[in-house]
Amino acid sequence: MKPNLPIKHGQNYSFAQAGAWDDLPQHVFQHSRLGATPGKLFLKEALQMSALEISLGSIPPGRGLPFLHQHRQNEEVYIFVKGTGQFLIDGEILNVQEGSVVRVAPAGARAWRNTGSTPLHYIVIQAKAGTLDTGTITDGVPVPGEPPWPK
Amino acid sequence: MKPNLPIKHGQNYSFAQAGAWDDLPQHVFQHSRLGATPGKLFLKEALQMSALEISLGSIPPGRGLPFLHQHRQNEEVYIFVKGTGQFLIDGEILNVQEGSVVRVAPAGARAWRNTGSTPLHYIVIQAKAGTLDTGTITDGVPVPGEPPWPK
């Protein structure tokens, strides 16, 4: 159920307005183990991604993942945007907050929870481990012309 | 120059505290065309990513990218976290704000700018186009045991 996810497609892009972080619970993911899960929005299919799965997540105070999972082939990166929580990885606990970033190899057993009094907002990114050739700006190529705004 | 990026590594993870969004300008990227660029923090190398390049970005009011670029082989996704701006893609302008997500194919000519009165905070994610096999939770595998917190 995605009651409010305006999407626009162009030749080389797809564009979604997912809305403010605090409104994220309007997006409900049907999880095979957890059932209807408000505050989890997967974007790969909607935005026609070919190399990434990205989800925006929001967990209310007092809640956390009730199980551990690992991955078959995908590297995951978790970026915490707002709130405070704990990230459990192979039995070790990391304290997370705004600006915390965790890379997890496929084999890592992971879960996370909200330990604060406000929603915990975060992003989860998946990509197939070992597939990237170049980083920073080395894959970029200049295009002739300039943006139509002051330098 | 990365004056304050605490990083911890484990067998299956790397963990960074990049800090609050408003403090992001403390991270300075040496850009081959723009020179010293405060508010751009690339994370692939620091977090030992194998499938992703991720950068946290902050652009002050009145500023924007002064050039267009495309990519050789990487798909990019831009997630806007705070502030308001414009995203230019193949000559078309998209208005972006908290919760805006843009997927761009390698060939897309892109630039972006801050059009608001507060910093524009955003995340840029790169992965090699066409490499992902599975999305949502289909790559996940349950791990025996449970997190040490109430369900």
Interface residues (C-beta under 8 A of the other chain):
Chain A: K8 G10 Q11 N12 Y13 S14 F15 A16 Q17 A18 G19 A20 W21 D23 L24 F29 H31 S32 R33 F42 L43 K44 E45 L47 Q48 M49 S50 A51 L52 E53 I54 S55 L56 G64 L65 P66 F67 L68 H69 Q70 H71 R72 Q73 N74 E75 V77 I79 V81 Q86 F87 L88 I89 D90 E92 L94 Q97 E98 G99 S100 V101 V102 R103 V104 A105 A107 G108 A109 A111 R113 I123 I125 Q126 A127 K128 A129 G130 T131 L132 D133 T134 G135 T136 I137 D139 G140 V141 P142 V143 P144 G145 E146 P147 P148 W149 K151
Chain B: K8 G10 Q11 N12 Y13 S14 F15 A16 Q17 A18 G19 A20 W21 D23 L24 F29 H31 S32 R33 F42 L43 K44 E45 L47 Q48 M49 S50 A51 L52 E53 I54 S55 L56 G64 L65 P66 F67 L68 H69 Q70 H71 R72 Q73 N74 E75 V77 I79 V81 Q86 F87 L88 I89 D90 E92 L94 Q97 E98 G99 S100 V101 V102 R103 V104 A105 A107 G108 A109 A111 R113 I123 I125 Q126 A127 K128 A129 G130 T131 L132 D133 T134 G135 T136 I137 D139 G140 V141 P142 V143 P144 G145 E146 P147 P148 W149 K151
